[in-house]
Amino acid sequence: MAVKLRLVRMGKKKQPTYRVVATDSRRARSGAYLEIVGTYQPRGLSEANADTVITIDNDKAVHWLRHGAQPTERVAKLLRASGAMEAFEASKAAQ
């Protein structure tokens, strides 16, 4: 089974929030997933605080990357921003 780390859209119309999930690559975008790895809120928590919010569980992300999961382009950028990619590369170099 080919596992991907990708985004699942949640939230209201014109106020998107996304979950970063590990899922079978053959499933639909909003189909069943194996595990939630984190969340991404591109528009922030409110209009007063409009900064992007990225919450990634680095341990789960590194676990899935070590088991061969392929992140999409956007998820790879989010993993770099959260530090999960550096942790994965460090664990891979330690082997």
C-alpha positions, 0 to 999 in steps of 0.5 A: 500500500502506498501511503501519502501525507496530504491535506484534507479540507475541513472548516466552513466555506471561505474559512478553510482549515486542513488536517495533515493525514496519512492515507492510502494514495488511492483514496479520495481527497476527503476519504478515509485516512490512517492517522491525523498527523497535524493541522494547518490553518492558512487564515489564522485563528481570527481576523485579529490574529490572521497569522498562519497556524501550523500544528504538526506532531513531529513524532507521528510525521517522522514515523510515517516518513520512516515507513515510506510515506510520501508527502505532497508538495504543500505538506513537505513545506509544512513539515519543513516549517515545523521541523519534522523534515529535519528530524527525519533527515537526522534520524535517517543519517543516524542509521 
